[in-house]
């Protein structure tokens, strides 16, 4: 992965000197059309995050640039039911987004693993989804990639 060449974005909107070297790269936990997601550990704090890295050329080939830049709206989001974007940076090949790590697995995983859910559990998950989406809508944000997680 090439040398980092962009302004670093951080939640508090101050410039932060963060690049790929700021993290210990741990295991890959997901793959998508544009790149991978892996668990990383921030070297100075020991905090674990999810690092999503997106191949720029693949994104251009698939005409999905606008979809990626829509993620910038999430820099201003801080909500306990929404995965928060903590840092964003790039190098010559990839765009990187450092997100809160949710290790509980997504809802699909749990549905595949468990049979006979307790109705109270399902109601709780539904309430969390509705509350998170309602909060986004109250800020005039429509998120098209809902991935409910279990914490």
DOSE-496200 format. One record per residue: residue number from 1; x, y, z of N, C-alpha, C in turn. Coordinates in steps of 0.001 Angstrom, whole numbers, plus 500000, padded with zeros to 6 digits. Example, Ala and Ser with C-alpha at 12.3 -4.5 7.8 and 13.67 -1.06 7.14 Angstrom:
<sites>
<resi:1 | n.u:513190 | n.v:494310 | n.w:507800 | ca.u:512300 | ca.v:495500 | ca.w:507800 | c.u:513200 | c.v:496700 | c.w:507800>;
<resi:2 | n.u:512850 | n.v:497750 | n.w:507080 | ca.u:513670 | ca.v:498940 | ca.w:507140 | c.u:512900 | c.v:500030 | c.w:507870>;
</sites>
This chain:
<sites>
<resi:1 | n.u:500846 | n.v:498836 | n.w:500000 | ca.u:500000 | ca.v:500000 | ca.w:500000 | c.u:500897 | c.v:501234 | c.w:500000>;
<resi:2 | n.u:500597 | n.v:502161 | n.w:499116 | ca.u:501464 | ca.v:503300 | ca.w:498861 | c.u:501532 | c.v:504304 | c.w:499988>;
<resi:3 | n.u:502279 | n.v:505360 | n.w:499734 | ca.u:502457 | ca.v:506399 | ca.w:500750 | c.u:501191 | c.v:507239 | c.w:500874>;
<resi:4 | n.u:500815 | n.v:507547 | n.w:502101 | ca.u:499609 | ca.v:508336 | ca.w:502351 | c.u:499810 | c.v:509757 | c.w:501875>;
<resi:5 | n.u:498748 | n.v:510330 | n.w:501209 | ca.u:498924 | ca.v:511623 | ca.w:500580 | c.u:497765 | c.v:512568 | c.w:500818>;
<resi:6 | n.u:496933 | n.v:512351 | n.w:501800 | ca.u:495777 | ca.v:513227 | ca.w:501933 | c.u:495682 | c.v:513800 | c.w:503333>;
<resi:7 | n.u:494796 | n.v:514771 | n.w:503442 | ca.u:494477 | ca.v:515322 | ca.w:504744 | c.u:493750 | c.v:514260 | c.w:505550>;
<resi:8 | n.u:494059 | n.v:514141 | n.w:506792 | ca.u:493432 | ca.v:513172 | ca.w:507667 | c.u:492164 | c.v:513789 | c.w:508240>;
<resi:9 | n.u:491108 | n.v:513018 | n.w:508258 | ca.u:489845 | ca.v:513478 | ca.w:508824 | c.u:489650 | c.v:512751 | c.w:510140>;
<resi:10 | n.u:489239 | n.v:513468 | n.w:511163 | ca.u:489000 | ca.v:512875 | ca.w:512472 | c.u:487711 | c.v:513437 | c.w:513035>;
<resi:11 | n.u:487079 | n.v:512694 | n.w:513948 | ca.u:485780 | ca.v:513067 | ca.w:514502 | c.u:485735 | c.v:514500 | c.w:515026>;
<resi:12 | n.u:486774 | n.v:514970 | n.w:515675 | ca.u:486713 | ca.v:516304 | ca.w:516261 | c.u:487083 | c.v:517390 | c.w:515247>;
<resi:13 | n.u:487201 | n.v:517013 | n.w:513983 | ca.u:487509 | ca.v:517874 | ca.w:512835 | c.u:488875 | c.v:518557 | c.w:512928>;
<resi:14 | n.u:489685 | n.v:518204 | n.w:513891 | ca.u:491044 | ca.v:518717 | ca.w:513900 | c.u:491913 | c.v:517806 | c.w:513036>;
<resi:15 | n.u:493011 | n.v:518348 | n.w:512546 | ca.u:493921 | ca.v:517517 | ca.w:511769 | c.u:494665 | c.v:516589 | c.w:512720>;
<resi:16 | n.u:494697 | n.v:515333 | n.w:512358 | ca.u:495340 | ca.v:514323 | ca.w:513180 | c.u:496327 | c.v:513588 | c.w:512291>;
<resi:17 | n.u:497521 | n.v:513409 | n.w:512773 | ca.u:498546 | ca.v:512732 | ca.w:511991 | c.u:498351 | c.v:511218 | c.w:512104>;
<resi:18 | n.u:497460 | n.v:510691 | n.w:511281 | ca.u:497154 | ca.v:509266 | ca.w:511290 | c.u:497265 | c.v:508744 | c.w:509866>;
<resi:19 | n.u:497925 | n.v:507626 | n.w:509716 | ca.u:497960 | ca.v:506932 | ca.w:508432 | c.u:498016 | c.v:505441 | c.w:508725>;
<resi:20 | n.u:498209 | n.v:504644 | n.w:507728 | ca.u:498185 | ca.v:503195 | ca.w:507907 | c.u:499236 | c.v:502717 | c.w:508906>;
<resi:21 | n.u:500334 | n.v:503437 | n.w:508989 | ca.u:501402 | ca.v:503063 | ca.w:509937 | c.u:500995 | c.v:503279 | c.w:511383>;
<resi:22 | n.u:499896 | n.v:503989 | n.w:511610 | ca.u:499398 | ca.v:504246 | ca.w:512964 | c.u:498692 | c.v:503034 | c.w:513557>;
<resi:23 | n.u:498511 | n.v:501981 | n.w:512761 | ca.u:497726 | ca.v:500826 | ca.w:513173 | c.u:498494 | c.v:499527 | c.w:512981>;
<resi:24 | n.u:498276 | n.v:498594 | n.w:513905 | ca.u:498707 | ca.v:497212 | ca.w:513707 | c.u:497583 | c.v:496514 | c.w:512953>;
<resi:25 | n.u:497925 | n.v:495925 | n.w:511809 | ca.u:496920 | ca.v:495248 | ca.w:510996 | c.u:496710 | c.v:493839 | c.w:511532>;
<resi:26 | n.u:495472 | n.v:493536 | n.w:511886 | ca.u:495136 | ca.v:492220 | ca.w:512422 | c.u:494350 | c.v:491446 | c.w:511369>;
<resi:27 | n.u:493431 | n.v:490645 | n.w:511742 | ca.u:492782 | ca.v:489724 | ca.w:510800 | c.u:491725 | c.v:490394 | c.w:509916>;
<resi:28 | n.u:491549 | n.v:489817 | n.w:508717 | ca.u:490505 | ca.v:490235 | ca.w:507793 | c.u:489191 | c.v:489656 | c.w:508295>;
<resi:29 | n.u:488149 | n.v:490493 | n.w:508340 | ca.u:486848 | ca.v:490029 | ca.w:508835 | c.u:485749 | c.v:490149 | c.w:507782>;
<resi:30 | n.u:486059 | n.v:490711 | n.w:506613 | ca.u:485043 | ca.v:490821 | ca.w:505580 | c.u:485638 | c.v:491261 | c.w:504259>;
<resi:31 | n.u:484918 | n.v:490906 | n.w:503182 | ca.u:485321 | ca.v:491307 | ca.w:501837 | c.u:484090 | c.v:491804 | c.w:501110>;
<resi:32 | n.u:484306 | n.v:492825 | n.w:500269 | ca.u:483201 | ca.v:493371 | ca.w:499492 | c.u:483619 | c.v:493596 | c.w:498064>;
<resi:33 | n.u:482779 | n.v:494272 | n.w:497308 | ca.u:483032 | ca.v:494520 | ca.w:495896 | c.u:484253 | c.v:495421 | c.w:495682>;
<resi:34 | n.u:484544 | n.v:496299 | n.w:496634 | ca.u:485597 | ca.v:497292 | ca.w:496446 | c.u:486837 | c.v:497052 | c.w:497289>;
<resi:35 | n.u:486751 | n.v:496216 | n.w:498301 | ca.u:487899 | ca.v:496040 | ca.w:499172 | c.u:487604 | c.v:495092 | c.w:500317>;
<resi:36 | n.u:488331 | n.v:495289 | n.w:501401 | ca.u:488236 | ca.v:494402 | ca.w:502557 | c.u:488007 | c.v:495206 | c.w:503824>;
<resi:37 | n.u:487616 | n.v:494483 | n.w:504855 | ca.u:487514 | ca.v:495048 | ca.w:506193 | c.u:488365 | c.v:494167 | c.w:507099>;
<resi:38 | n.u:489183 | n.v:494798 | n.w:507895 | ca.u:490012 | ca.v:494037 | ca.w:508837 | c.u:490020 | c.v:494729 | c.w:510181>;
<resi:39 | n.u:490309 | n.v:493968 | n.w:511189 | ca.u:490467 | ca.v:494523 | ca.w:512530 | c.u:491878 | c.v:495097 | c.w:512619>;
<resi:40 | n.u:491965 | n.v:496302 | n.w:513178 | ca.u:493258 | ca.v:496954 | ca.w:513389 | c.u:493325 | c.v:497450 | c.w:514821>;
<resi:41 | n.u:494540 | n.v:497669 | n.w:515286 | ca.u:494750 | ca.v:498209 | ca.w:516625 | c.u:495562 | c.v:499488 | c.w:516490>;
<resi:42 | n.u:495056 | n.v:500571 | n.w:517038 | ca.u:495784 | ca.v:501839 | ca.w:516990 | c.u:496996 | c.v:501712 | c.w:517917>;
<resi:43 | n.u:498153 | n.v:501954 | n.w:517374 | ca.u:499403 | ca.v:501707 | ca.w:518101 | c.u:499538 | c.v:502538 | c.w:519373>;
<resi:44 | n.u:499132 | n.v:503803 | n.w:519331 | ca.u:499370 | ca.v:504660 | ca.w:520493 | c.u:498372 | c.v:504442 | c.w:521621>;
<resi:45 | n.u:497187 | n.v:503932 | n.w:521309 | ca.u:496167 | ca.v:503781 | ca.w:522347 | c.u:495794 | c.v:502327 | c.w:522633>;
<resi:46 | n.u:496100 | n.v:501434 | n.w:521693 | ca.u:495708 | ca.v:500037 | ca.w:521851 | c.u:494242 | c.v:499775 | c.w:521500>;
<resi:47 | n.u:493509 | n.v:500800 | n.w:521083 | ca.u:492088 | ca.v:500646 | ca.w:520765 | c.u:491924 | c.v:499868 | c.w:519457>;
<resi:48 | n.u:490978 | n.v:498935 | n.w:519460 | ca.u:490676 | ca.v:498155 | ca.w:518262 | c.u:489612 | c.v:498866 | c.w:517433>;
<resi:49 | n.u:489792 | n.v:498837 | n.w:516121 | ca.u:488847 | ca.v:499425 | ca.w:515172 | c.u:488642 | c.v:498460 | c.w:514016>;
<resi:50 | n.u:487663 | n.v:498762 | n.w:513192 | ca.u:487499 | ca.v:498091 | ca.w:511901 | c.u:488075 | c.v:499041 | c.w:510857>;
<resi:51 | n.u:488929 | n.v:498531 | n.w:509993 | ca.u:489510 | ca.v:499317 | ca.w:508910 | c.u:488917 | c.v:498817 | c.w:507603>;
<resi:52 | n.u:488183 | n.v:499694 | n.w:506945 | ca.u:487608 | ca.v:499373 | ca.w:505639 | c.u:488491 | c.v:500041 | c.w:504610>;
<resi:53 | n.u:489046 | n.v:499255 | n.w:503682 | ca.u:489839 | ca.v:499881 | ca.w:502638 | c.u:489255 | c.v:499544 | c.w:501280>;
<resi:54 | n.u:489191 | n.v:500590 | n.w:500464 | ca.u:488464 | ca.v:500533 | ca.w:499206 | c.u:489426 | c.v:500830 | c.w:498064>;
<resi:55 | n.u:489469 | n.v:499950 | n.w:497090 | ca.u:490312 | ca.v:500109 | ca.w:495911 | c.u:489757 | c.v:501245 | c.w:495043>;
<resi:56 | n.u:490538 | n.v:502296 | n.w:494860 | ca.u:490082 | ca.v:503474 | ca.w:494121 | c.u:489750 | c.v:503138 | c.w:492665>;
<resi:57 | n.u:490626 | n.v:502390 | n.w:491982 | ca.u:490383 | ca.v:502066 | ca.w:490578 | c.u:489141 | c.v:501206 | c.w:490401>;
<resi:58 | n.u:488947 | n.v:500251 | n.w:491284 | ca.u:487746 | ca.v:499412 | ca.w:491221 | c.u:486496 | c.v:500267 | c.w:491418>;
<resi:59 | n.u:486577 | n.v:501213 | n.w:492314 | ca.u:485462 | ca.v:502115 | ca.w:492582 | c.u:485133 | c.v:502939 | c.w:491336>;
<resi:60 | n.u:486151 | n.v:503431 | n.w:490649 | ca.u:485951 | ca.v:504206 | ca.w:489424 | c.u:485366 | c.v:503319 | c.w:488332>;
<resi:61 | n.u:485931 | n.v:502105 | n.w:488181 | ca.u:485421 | ca.v:501175 | ca.w:487154 | c.u:483948 | c.v:500858 | c.w:487349>;
<resi:62 | n.u:483520 | n.v:500744 | n.w:488596 | ca.u:482131 | ca.v:500385 | ca.w:488890 | c.u:481238 | c.v:501619 | c.w:489029>;
<resi:63 | n.u:481805 | n.v:502802 | n.w:488740 | ca.u:481053 | ca.v:504066 | ca.w:488790 | c.u:480360 | c.v:504259 | c.w:490140>;
<resi:64 | n.u:481107 | n.v:504028 | n.w:491190 | ca.u:480538 | ca.v:504088 | ca.w:492541 | c.u:481174 | c.v:505175 | c.w:493391>;
<resi:65 | n.u:481806 | n.v:506142 | n.w:492761 | ca.u:482504 | ca.v:507181 | ca.w:493517 | c.u:481543 | c.v:507935 | c.w:494426>;
<resi:66 | n.u:480367 | n.v:508308 | n.w:493922 | ca.u:479406 | ca.v:509069 | ca.w:494735 | c.u:479013 | c.v:508287 | c.w:495977>;
<resi:67 | n.u:478847 | n.v:506970 | n.w:495836 | ca.u:478478 | ca.v:506138 | ca.w:496991 | c.u:479526 | c.v:506220 | c.w:498088>;
<resi:68 | n.u:480775 | n.v:506268 | n.w:497723 | ca.u:481856 | ca.v:506319 | ca.w:498701 | c.u:481872 | c.v:507681 | c.w:499388>;
<resi:69 | n.u:481750 | n.v:508747 | n.w:498622 | ca.u:481835 | ca.v:510078 | ca.w:499208 | c.u:480648 | c.v:510406 | c.w:500086>;
<resi:70 | n.u:479547 | n.v:509712 | n.w:499912 | ca.u:478410 | ca.v:509908 | ca.w:500806 | c.u:478782 | c.v:509554 | c.w:502242>;
<resi:71 | n.u:479800 | n.v:508709 | n.w:502407 | ca.u:480225 | ca.v:508333 | ca.w:503753 | c.u:480732 | c.v:509522 | c.w:504543>;
<resi:72 | n.u:481123 | n.v:510616 | n.w:503882 | ca.u:481591 | ca.v:511806 | ca.w:504574 | c.u:480555 | c.v:512367 | c.w:505528>;
<resi:73 | n.u:479293 | n.v:512132 | n.w:505241 | ca.u:478230 | ca.v:512601 | ca.w:506135 | c.u:478357 | c.v:511978 | c.w:507513>;
<resi:74 | n.u:478979 | n.v:510830 | n.w:507583 | ca.u:479056 | ca.v:510109 | ca.w:508847 | c.u:480156 | c.v:510609 | c.w:509770>;
<resi:75 | n.u:480929 | n.v:511598 | n.w:509308 | ca.u:481926 | ca.v:512171 | ca.w:510209 | c.u:481288 | c.v:512913 | c.w:511366>;
<resi:76 | n.u:480095 | n.v:513429 | n.w:511160 | ca.u:479431 | ca.v:514215 | ca.w:512200 | c.u:478517 | c.v:513380 | c.w:513082>;
<resi:77 | n.u:478489 | n.v:512092 | n.w:512885 | ca.u:477559 | ca.v:511235 | ca.w:513624 | c.u:478243 | c.v:510663 | c.w:514857>;
<resi:78 | n.u:477559 | n.v:510748 | n.w:515960 | ca.u:478006 | ca.v:510129 | ca.w:517202 | c.u:476762 | c.v:509587 | c.w:517879>;
<resi:79 | n.u:476541 | n.v:508292 | n.w:517755 | ca.u:475332 | ca.v:507684 | ca.w:518302 | c.u:475659 | c.v:506257 | c.w:518720>;
<resi:80 | n.u:475159 | n.v:505811 | n.w:519854 | ca.u:475509 | ca.v:504473 | ca.w:520346 | c.u:474953 | c.v:503329 | c.w:519500>;
<resi:81 | n.u:473976 | n.v:503581 | n.w:518653 | ca.u:473397 | ca.v:502514 | ca.w:517829 | c.u:473893 | c.v:502553 | c.w:516390>;
<resi:82 | n.u:474860 | n.v:503413 | n.w:516109 | ca.u:475382 | ca.v:503567 | ca.w:514755 | c.u:476899 | c.v:503416 | c.w:514805>;
<resi:83 | n.u:477440 | n.v:502670 | n.w:513854 | ca.u:478889 | ca.v:502518 | ca.w:513768 | c.u:479463 | c.v:503861 | c.w:513339>;
<resi:84 | n.u:480354 | n.v:504384 | n.w:514146 | ca.u:480899 | ca.v:505720 | ca.w:513928 | c.u:482206 | c.v:505668 | c.w:513137>;
<resi:85 | n.u:482348 | n.v:506600 | n.w:512179 | ca.u:483575 | ca.v:506777 | ca.w:511424 | c.u:484533 | c.v:507598 | c.w:512284>;
<resi:86 | n.u:485717 | n.v:507055 | n.w:512546 | ca.u:486684 | ca.v:507734 | ca.w:513421 | c.u:487776 | c.v:508463 | c.w:512650>;
<resi:87 | n.u:488293 | n.v:507864 | n.w:511588 | ca.u:489340 | ca.v:508467 | ca.w:510772 | c.u:489092 | c.v:508092 | c.w:509315>;
<resi:88 | n.u:489591 | n.v:508929 | n.w:508408 | ca.u:489574 | ca.v:508609 | ca.w:506987 | c.u:490856 | c.v:509162 | c.w:506371>;
<resi:89 | n.u:491496 | n.v:508368 | n.w:505511 | ca.u:492709 | ca.v:508803 | ca.w:504836 | c.u:492876 | c.v:507950 | c.w:503594>;
<resi:90 | n.u:493879 | n.v:508270 | n.w:502781 | ca.u:494074 | ca.v:507524 | ca.w:501547 | c.u:495541 | c.v:507418 | c.w:501205>;
<resi:91 | n.u:495837 | n.v:506475 | n.w:500309 | ca.u:497154 | ca.v:506412 | ca.w:499693 | c.u:496930 | c.v:506360 | c.w:498184>;
<resi:92 | n.u:497934 | n.v:506003 | n.w:497417 | ca.u:497806 | ca.v:506006 | ca.w:495962 | c.u:496778 | c.v:505000 | c.w:495450>;
<resi:93 | n.u:496550 | n.v:503930 | n.w:496174 | ca.u:495694 | ca.v:502837 | ca.w:495709 | c.u:494361 | c.v:502744 | c.w:496435>;
<resi:94 | n.u:494352 | n.v:503026 | n.w:497735 | ca.u:493169 | ca.v:502774 | ca.w:498557 | c.u:492667 | c.v:504023 | c.w:499279>;
<resi:95 | n.u:491369 | n.v:504015 | n.w:499566 | ca.u:490765 | ca.v:504933 | ca.w:500531 | c.u:490550 | c.v:504104 | c.w:501792>;
<resi:96 | n.u:490857 | n.v:504668 | n.w:502949 | ca.u:490740 | ca.v:503959 | ca.w:504213 | c.u:489723 | c.v:504653 | c.w:505106>;
<resi:97 | n.u:488859 | n.v:503872 | n.w:505726 | ca.u:487922 | ca.v:504386 | ca.w:506719 | c.u:488096 | c.v:503558 | c.w:507980>;
<resi:98 | n.u:488377 | n.v:504225 | n.w:509084 | ca.u:488555 | ca.v:503569 | ca.w:510375 | c.u:487257 | c.v:503778 | c.w:511158>;
<resi:99 | n.u:486603 | n.v:502670 | n.w:511487 | ca.u:485275 | ca.v:502676 | ca.w:512096 | c.u:485293 | c.v:501991 | c.w:513448>;
<resi:100 | n.u:484287 | n.v:502277 | n.w:514254 | ca.u:484115 | ca.v:501530 | ca.w:515499 | c.u:484052 | c.v:500043 | c.w:515168>;
<resi:101 | n.u:484650 | n.v:499239 | n.w:516003 | ca.u:484625 | ca.v:497798 | ca.w:515820 | c.u:483453 | c.v:497208 | c.w:516592>;
<resi:102 | n.u:482626 | n.v:496471 | n.w:515913 | ca.u:481492 | ca.v:495776 | ca.w:516527 | c.u:481727 | c.v:494288 | c.w:516323>;
<resi:103 | n.u:482220 | n.v:493624 | n.w:517348 | ca.u:482614 | ca.v:492228 | ca.w:517211 | c.u:481486 | c.v:491232 | c.w:517456>;
<resi:104 | n.u:480287 | n.v:491719 | n.w:517740 | ca.u:479195 | ca.v:490803 | ca.w:518042 | c.u:478657 | c.v:490044 | c.w:516852>;
<resi:105 | n.u:479037 | n.v:490439 | n.w:515664 | ca.u:478513 | ca.v:489808 | ca.w:514463 | c.u:477275 | c.v:490537 | c.w:513978>;
<resi:106 | n.u:476998 | n.v:490405 | n.w:512682 | ca.u:475816 | ca.v:491075 | ca.w:512158 | c.u:474586 | c.v:490203 | c.w:512362>;
<resi:107 | n.u:473447 | n.v:490790 | n.w:512103 | ca.u:472176 | ca.v:490119 | ca.w:512354 | c.u:472045 | c.v:488853 | c.w:511526>;
<resi:108 | n.u:472501 | n.v:488890 | n.w:510279 | ca.u:472425 | ca.v:487692 | ca.w:509429 | c.u:473182 | c.v:486522 | c.w:510053>;
<resi:109 | n.u:474360 | n.v:486787 | n.w:510591 | ca.u:475144 | ca.v:485739 | ca.w:511247 | c.u:474337 | c.v:485092 | c.w:512369>;
<resi:110 | n.u:473730 | n.v:485925 | n.w:513197 | ca.u:472984 | ca.v:485390 | ca.w:514335 | c.u:471731 | c.v:484642 | c.w:513893>;
<resi:111 | n.u:471088 | n.v:485132 | n.w:512868 | ca.u:469910 | ca.v:484427 | ca.w:512355 | c.u:470296 | c.v:483054 | c.w:511798>;
<resi:112 | n.u:471459 | n.v:482975 | n.w:511156 | ca.u:471938 | ca.v:481695 | ca.w:510626 | c.u:472350 | c.v:480725 | c.w:511733>;
<resi:113 | n.u:472851 | n.v:481252 | n.w:512846 | ca.u:473376 | ca.v:480419 | ca.w:513928 | c.u:472316 | c.v:479948 | c.w:514912>;
<resi:114 | n.u:471345 | n.v:480790 | n.w:515171 | ca.u:470367 | ca.v:480501 | ca.w:516211 | c.u:469015 | c.v:480215 | c.w:515596>;
<resi:115 | n.u:468328 | n.v:479290 | n.w:516200 | ca.u:466970 | ca.v:478974 | ca.w:515757 | c.u:466063 | c.v:479128 | c.w:516975>;
<resi:116 | n.u:464892 | n.v:479686 | n.w:516781 | ca.u:463968 | ca.v:479844 | ca.w:517894 | c.u:464310 | c.v:481021 | c.w:518776>;
<resi:117 | n.u:464460 | n.v:482213 | n.w:518183 | ca.u:464747 | ca.v:483419 | ca.w:518953 | c.u:463645 | c.v:483705 | c.w:519954>;
<resi:118 | n.u:464031 | n.v:484274 | n.w:521039 | ca.u:463095 | ca.v:484784 | ca.w:522026 | c.u:462474 | c.v:486055 | c.w:521450>;
<resi:119 | n.u:461165 | n.v:486187 | n.w:521530 | ca.u:460471 | ca.v:487346 | ca.w:520965 | c.u:460980 | c.v:488655 | c.w:521550>;
<resi:120 | n.u:461362 | n.v:488655 | n.w:522840 | ca.u:461880 | ca.v:489879 | ca.w:523460 | c.u:463194 | c.v:490315 | c.w:522815>;
<resi:121 | n.u:464032 | n.v:489357 | n.w:522441 | ca.u:465309 | ca.v:489679 | ca.w:521795 | c.u:465045 | c.v:490331 | c.w:520442>;
<resi:122 | n.u:464149 | n.v:489749 | n.w:519672 | ca.u:463833 | ca.v:490292 | ca.w:518346 | c.u:463215 | c.v:491681 | c.w:518465>;
<resi:123 | n.u:462338 | n.v:491887 | n.w:519430 | ca.u:461755 | ca.v:493214 | ca.w:519639 | c.u:462843 | c.v:494226 | c.w:520001>;
<resi:124 | n.u:463784 | n.v:493822 | n.w:520814 | ca.u:464890 | ca.v:494709 | ca.w:521193 | c.u:465718 | c.v:495105 | c.w:519979>;
<resi:125 | n.u:466057 | n.v:494127 | n.w:519122 | ca.u:466817 | ca.v:494437 | ca.w:517914 | c.u:466027 | c.v:495380 | c.w:517017>;
<resi:126 | n.u:464740 | n.v:495102 | n.w:516844 | ca.u:463902 | ca.v:495958 | ca.w:515991 | c.u:463870 | c.v:497385 | c.w:516537>;
<resi:127 | n.u:463756 | n.v:497524 | n.w:517838 | ca.u:463735 | ca.v:498861 | ca.w:518450 | c.u:465052 | c.v:499593 | c.w:518215>;
<resi:128 | n.u:466180 | n.v:498899 | n.w:518336 | ca.u:467473 | ca.v:499531 | ca.w:518107 | c.u:467600 | c.v:499997 | c.w:516662>;
<resi:129 | n.u:467157 | n.v:499178 | n.w:515721 | ca.u:467220 | ca.v:499550 | ca.w:514309 | c.u:466364 | c.v:500786 | c.w:514058>;
<resi:130 | n.u:465128 | n.v:500757 | n.w:514533 | ca.u:464212 | ca.v:501883 | ca.w:514322 | c.u:464775 | c.v:503149 | c.w:514973>;
<resi:131 | n.u:465293 | n.v:503049 | n.w:516182 | ca.u:465835 | ca.v:504232 | ca.w:516869 | c.u:467031 | c.v:504811 | c.w:516110>;
<resi:132 | n.u:467922 | n.v:503953 | n.w:515644 | ca.u:469078 | ca.v:504431 | ca.w:514883 | c.u:468683 | c.v:505100 | c.w:513587>;
<resi:133 | n.u:467778 | n.v:504484 | n.w:512835 | ca.u:467328 | ca.v:505057 | ca.w:511561 | c.u:466544 | c.v:506351 | c.w:511808>;
<resi:134 | n.u:465709 | n.v:506356 | n.w:512832 | ca.u:464951 | ca.v:507573 | ca.w:513162 | c.u:465899 | c.v:508726 | c.w:513498>;
<resi:135 | n.u:466946 | n.v:508444 | n.w:514243 | ca.u:467924 | ca.v:509468 | ca.w:514603 | c.u:468599 | c.v:510018 | c.w:513341>;
<resi:136 | n.u:468993 | n.v:509128 | n.w:512413 | ca.u:469580 | ca.v:509579 | ca.w:511150 | c.u:468594 | c.v:510454 | c.w:510381>;
<resi:137 | n.u:467363 | n.v:509995 | n.w:510283 | ca.u:466352 | ca.v:510754 | ca.w:509534 | c.u:466117 | c.v:512125 | c.w:510158>;
<resi:138 | n.u:466207 | n.v:512219 | n.w:511481 | ca.u:466006 | ca.v:513517 | ca.w:512135 | c.u:467101 | c.v:514513 | c.w:511753>;
<resi:139 | n.u:468222 | n.v:513998 | n.w:511254 | ca.u:469328 | ca.v:514843 | ca.w:510799 | c.u:469393 | c.v:514892 | c.w:509274>;
<resi:140 | n.u:468297 | n.v:514471 | n.w:508626 | ca.u:468150 | ca.v:514485 | ca.w:507173 | c.u:469204 | c.v:513632 | c.w:506474>;
<resi:141 | n.u:469523 | n.v:512474 | n.w:507080 | ca.u:470460 | ca.v:511518 | ca.w:506497 | c.u:469684 | c.v:510250 | c.w:506177>;
<resi:142 | n.u:469820 | n.v:509798 | n.w:504933 | ca.u:469225 | ca.v:508533 | ca.w:504522 | c.u:470373 | c.v:507586 | c.w:504244>;
<resi:143 | n.u:470445 | n.v:506509 | n.w:504986 | ca.u:471533 | ca.v:505552 | ca.w:504819 | c.u:471011 | c.v:504349 | c.w:504055>;
<resi:144 | n.u:471681 | n.v:504039 | n.w:502932 | ca.u:471192 | ca.v:502998 | ca.w:502039 | c.u:471828 | c.v:501630 | c.w:502294>;
<resi:145 | n.u:472656 | n.v:501501 | n.w:503276 | ca.u:473384 | ca.v:500247 | ca.w:503475 | c.u:473234 | c.v:499788 | c.w:504920>;
<resi:146 | n.u:472008 | n.v:499534 | n.w:505314 | ca.u:471712 | ca.v:499158 | ca.w:506696 | c.u:472250 | c.v:497768 | c.w:506980>;
<resi:147 | n.u:473100 | n.v:497670 | n.w:507996 | ca.u:473663 | ca.v:496383 | ca.w:508414 | c.u:473514 | c.v:496272 | c.w:509909>;
<resi:148 | n.u:472355 | n.v:495809 | n.w:510364 | ca.u:472153 | ca.v:495724 | ca.w:511806 | c.u:473155 | c.v:494779 | c.w:512449>;
<resi:149 | n.u:473697 | n.v:495185 | n.w:513574 | ca.u:474642 | ca.v:494359 | ca.w:514302 | c.u:474069 | c.v:493962 | c.w:515652>;
<resi:150 | n.u:474720 | n.v:493010 | n.w:516277 | ca.u:474334 | ca.v:492567 | ca.w:517604 | c.u:475523 | c.v:492841 | c.w:518507>;
<resi:151 | n.u:475275 | n.v:493510 | n.w:519624 | ca.u:476392 | ca.v:493922 | ca.w:520478 | c.u:476469 | c.v:493079 | c.w:521685>;
</sites>
